[in-house]
């Protein structure tokens, strides 16, 4: 099994090298041109994961693996790094970050593992526990990562009830900003509300980004049903009253409960 896996990976790297040498499209690609495609593939994998579509997950993992091999091929051409050095660096990182497996450290649970990771990163030269939060992350995902990071150094609420109270506090401050009519303050206070809601989601064991995406998908599914029903009646949404739309939405929601 290990030899088959090794042979398959070597074959993939060989094909990538051949494509860079012979295919006009592959020859033209750069790390900059690949970047948006890599992001797209990552989101497609995320969608497949939410749907638990294992066949799609397998396909998207293959696409992401292709991108990794592609970047490594370009890195080799630029004399920057090779696929082997990428793998070796990853192996070293995994060993260093798991002293409870490859060393003498003892841990009692996953939270202690995470705390050890943050301490190891600081020893490796990170100047802040937030150094590992990518600047380009979507805001909702970034908020979760920030909160997870600072938790590892003890900057965390004790119980979820405290976080819920914080949401109420932030909502009150938002209402005050709305009364004052200062748009900048409204945006700032709304951001505080959202940040607190993301924090509450963590305490509930829910990934805020995944939860919001599930709601997005649910809303779109129901809205398309509403469009279809209205179309079957020979009507258009724009010609219906809000009361009619609300009644139709409630009907669809009940049928999808």
C-alpha positions as CSV (number, residue, x, y, z in Angstrom):
1,X,0.0,0.0,0.0
2,X,2.8,2.4,0.9
3,X,4.6,1.7,-2.3
4,X,1.5,2.2,-4.4
5,X,0.9,5.5,-2.7
6,X,4.5,6.5,-3.3
7,X,4.4,5.5,-6.9
8,X,1.1,7.4,-7.5
9,X,2.6,10.6,-5.9
10,X,5.8,10.3,-8.0
11,X,3.7,9.8,-11.1
12,X,1.7,13.0,-10.3
13,X,4.8,15.1,-9.8
14,X,6.2,13.7,-13.1
15,X,3.0,14.6,-15.0
16,X,3.1,18.1,-13.5
17,X,6.7,18.5,-14.7
18,X,5.7,17.3,-18.2
19,X,2.8,19.7,-18.3
20,X,5.0,22.6,-17.4
21,X,7.4,21.6,-20.2
22,X,4.8,20.8,-23.0
23,X,1.4,22.4,-22.3
24,X,1.0,26.1,-23.3
25,X,-1.6,26.8,-20.6
26,X,0.4,25.1,-17.8
27,X,3.6,26.9,-19.0
28,X,1.9,30.3,-18.8
29,X,0.8,29.9,-15.1
30,X,2.5,31.7,-12.3
31,X,1.9,31.7,-8.5
32,X,-0.1,34.9,-9.0
33,X,-2.4,33.4,-11.7
34,X,-2.9,30.2,-9.7
35,X,-3.9,32.1,-6.5
36,X,-7.5,32.9,-7.3
37,X,-8.1,29.4,-8.6
38,X,-6.6,27.9,-5.5
39,X,-9.0,30.0,-3.4
40,X,-11.9,28.9,-5.5
41,X,-11.0,25.2,-5.1
42,X,-10.7,25.7,-1.4
43,X,-14.2,27.1,-1.2
44,X,-15.5,24.2,-3.4
45,X,-14.0,21.8,-1.0
46,X,-15.6,23.6,1.9
47,X,-19.0,23.4,0.2
48,X,-18.5,19.6,-0.4
49,X,-17.6,19.2,3.3
50,X,-20.8,21.0,4.4
51,X,-22.8,18.7,2.2
52,X,-20.8,15.6,3.3
53,X,-20.5,14.7,-0.3
54,X,-17.6,12.3,-0.1
55,X,-17.2,11.8,-3.8
56,X,-17.1,15.6,-4.3
57,X,-14.7,15.9,-1.3
58,X,-12.4,13.4,-3.0
59,X,-12.4,15.3,-6.3
60,X,-11.8,18.7,-4.6
61,X,-8.9,17.2,-2.5
62,X,-7.4,16.1,-5.8
63,X,-7.7,19.5,-7.3
64,X,-6.1,21.1,-4.2
65,X,-3.3,18.5,-4.3
66,X,-2.7,19.4,-8.0
67,X,-2.3,23.1,-7.0
68,X,0.2,22.1,-4.3
69,X,2.2,20.2,-6.8
70,X,1.9,23.0,-9.3
71,X,3.3,25.6,-6.8
72,X,6.1,23.2,-5.9
73,X,7.0,22.8,-9.6
74,X,7.1,26.6,-10.1
75,X,9.2,26.9,-6.9
76,X,11.7,24.4,-8.3
77,X,12.0,26.4,-11.5
78,X,12.6,29.5,-9.5
79,X,15.2,27.7,-7.3
80,X,13.1,28.6,-4.3
81,X,12.1,25.2,-3.0
82,X,11.2,21.7,-4.2
83,X,8.4,19.3,-3.5
84,X,10.7,17.3,-1.3
85,X,11.7,20.3,0.8
86,X,8.0,21.2,1.2
87,X,7.3,17.7,2.6
88,X,10.4,17.7,4.7
89,X,9.6,21.1,6.3
90,X,6.1,19.8,7.0
91,X,7.4,16.6,8.7
92,X,9.7,18.7,10.9
93,X,6.9,21.0,11.8
94,X,4.6,18.1,12.8
95,X,7.3,16.5,14.9
96,X,8.2,19.8,16.7
97,X,4.5,20.7,17.4
98,X,3.7,17.2,18.8
99,X,6.2,16.8,21.6
100,X,3.5,14.7,23.4
101,X,3.9,12.1,20.6
102,X,7.6,12.5,19.6
103,X,9.0,13.8,22.9
104,X,8.6,13.6,26.6
105,X,5.8,16.1,27.1
106,X,2.5,14.8,28.6
107,X,-0.9,16.4,27.8
108,X,-4.3,15.7,29.3
109,X,-6.6,17.0,26.5
110,X,-6.8,18.8,23.1
111,X,-6.9,22.3,24.7
112,X,-3.5,21.6,26.3
113,X,-2.2,20.5,22.9
114,X,-3.3,23.9,21.4
115,X,-1.7,25.8,24.3
116,X,1.6,24.0,23.7
117,X,1.4,24.8,20.0
118,X,1.1,28.5,20.7
119,X,4.1,28.4,23.1
120,X,6.2,26.5,20.5
121,X,5.3,29.1,17.9
122,X,6.4,31.9,20.2
123,X,9.7,30.1,20.9
124,X,10.2,29.8,17.1
125,X,10.2,33.6,16.7
126,X,6.5,34.6,16.5
127,X,6.2,38.0,18.2
128,X,2.5,37.6,19.0
129,X,0.0,34.8,19.5
130,X,-1.9,36.5,16.6
131,X,1.0,36.2,14.2
132,X,-0.5,33.0,12.7
133,X,-3.8,34.7,11.7
134,X,-3.6,35.3,7.9
135,X,-4.5,38.9,7.0
136,X,-6.5,37.7,3.9
137,X,-8.9,35.5,5.8
138,X,-12.6,36.3,5.4
139,X,-13.7,38.5,8.4
140,X,-16.0,35.9,10.0
141,X,-13.3,33.2,9.8
142,X,-10.7,35.6,11.0
143,X,-12.8,36.5,14.1
144,X,-13.0,32.8,15.0
145,X,-9.3,32.3,14.6
146,X,-8.4,35.4,16.6
147,X,-10.6,34.2,19.5
148,X,-9.1,30.7,19.3
149,X,-5.6,32.1,19.4
150,X,-6.1,34.4,22.4
151,X,-7.9,31.7,24.3
152,X,-4.7,29.7,24.4
153,X,-3.1,32.4,26.6
154,X,-6.1,32.6,29.0
155,X,-7.8,35.6,27.4
156,X,-11.3,34.0,27.4
157,X,-14.7,34.2,29.1
158,X,-15.3,31.5,31.7
159,X,-18.8,30.5,30.7
160,X,-21.1,31.0,27.7
161,X,-23.6,33.0,29.8
162,X,-21.0,35.8,30.1
163,X,-20.7,35.9,26.3
164,X,-24.4,36.1,25.9
165,X,-24.5,39.0,28.3
166,X,-21.7,40.7,26.2
167,X,-23.9,40.3,23.1
168,X,-26.8,42.1,24.9
169,X,-24.4,44.8,26.0
170,X,-23.1,45.3,22.5
171,X,-26.6,45.4,21.1
172,X,-27.4,48.2,23.6
173,X,-24.4,50.2,22.4
174,X,-25.4,49.6,18.8
175,X,-28.9,51.0,19.5
176,X,-27.3,54.1,21.1
177,X,-25.1,54.6,18.0
178,X,-28.2,54.3,15.8
179,X,-30.0,56.9,17.9
180,X,-27.0,59.3,17.5
181,X,-27.0,58.6,13.7
182,X,-23.2,58.5,13.3
183,X,-22.6,55.9,10.6
184,X,-19.0,55.3,11.6
185,X,-20.0,54.5,15.1
186,X,-22.9,52.3,13.9
187,X,-20.5,50.2,11.8
188,X,-18.1,49.9,14.7
189,X,-20.8,48.8,17.2
190,X,-22.3,46.4,14.7
191,X,-18.8,44.9,14.2
192,X,-18.6,44.4,18.0
193,X,-22.0,42.6,18.0
194,X,-20.9,40.3,15.2
195,X,-17.6,39.6,17.0
196,X,-19.5,38.7,20.2
197,X,-21.9,36.4,18.3
198,X,-18.9,34.6,16.7
199,X,-17.5,34.2,20.3
200,X,-20.9,32.8,21.5
201,X,-20.9,30.3,18.6
202,X,-17.5,29.0,19.8
203,X,-18.9,28.5,23.3
204,X,-21.8,26.5,21.8
205,X,-19.3,24.4,19.8
206,X,-20.5,25.8,16.5
207,X,-18.4,27.1,13.7
208,X,-19.9,30.5,12.9
209,X,-18.9,30.5,9.2
210,X,-20.3,27.0,8.6
211,X,-23.5,28.0,10.5
212,X,-24.0,31.1,8.4
213,X,-23.3,29.2,5.1
214,X,-25.9,26.6,6.1
215,X,-28.4,29.4,6.6
216,X,-27.4,31.0,3.3
217,X,-28.1,27.7,1.5
218,X,-31.4,27.2,3.4
219,X,-32.5,30.7,2.5
220,X,-31.7,30.3,-1.2
221,X,-33.4,27.0,-1.4
222,X,-36.6,28.4,0.2
223,X,-36.5,31.5,-1.9
224,X,-36.2,29.6,-5.1
225,X,-39.2,27.5,-4.1
226,X,-41.1,30.7,-3.5
227,X,-40.1,32.0,-7.0
228,X,-41.2,28.7,-8.5
229,X,-44.6,28.7,-6.8
230,X,-45.2,32.3,-7.8
231,X,-44.2,31.6,-11.4
232,X,-46.6,28.6,-11.5
233,X,-49.4,31.0,-10.5
234,X,-48.5,33.3,-13.3
235,X,-47.5,36.1,-11.0
236,X,-44.2,38.0,-10.2
237,X,-42.7,38.6,-6.8
238,X,-42.4,42.3,-7.4
239,X,-46.2,42.6,-7.9
240,X,-47.0,40.9,-4.6
241,X,-47.5,42.6,-1.2
242,X,-45.2,42.0,1.7
243,X,-48.1,40.3,3.5
244,X,-48.5,37.9,0.6
245,X,-44.8,37.2,0.5
246,X,-44.6,36.6,4.2
247,X,-47.5,34.2,4.1
248,X,-45.9,32.3,1.2
249,X,-42.6,32.2,3.0
250,X,-44.2,30.8,6.1
251,X,-45.9,28.1,4.0
252,X,-42.6,27.1,2.4
253,X,-40.8,27.1,5.8
254,X,-43.5,24.9,7.3
255,X,-43.2,22.4,4.4
256,X,-39.4,22.3,4.8
257,X,-39.4,22.0,8.6
